[in-house]
Amino acid sequence: MYKLKLVALGYDVSTANDGASALHVIEHAKPDLILLDIKLPHLPGNEVLKRVRDTDWGQSIKCIVLTNISKDEAPNDFRFLGVERYVVKVHYTPTQVMEIIQEVLQT
């Protein structure tokens, strides 16, 4: 759903279905923004972001955690990995999530 909305707004979007694929996509696309869930098959979101942040090119990529896991239940290392926003999906409409994405990309 978010991919369709972002493409309709003119953004170039790449997607991945698991953490290992996400690392590959991020490395090749070098995106401006990562929308990252915590629970991913093969490699959790915090480990994906840690590996991205461990690279020179990955330190400046903005990241929004978009998940249904509360902040209290999230891995603690997200606090140290440079996350711009932490969004619990059930608390936001898709339109609100799109507004957050556009806000983060403009900063």
Protein Blocks (a to p, Z undefined) as FASTA:
>chain_A
ZZmmmmmnopacdddfbfklmmmmmmmnopabdcddfbdghiafklmmmmmmmpmklmmp
ccddddfbdfklpcfklmmnopabdcdfklpcfklmmmmmmmmmmZZ
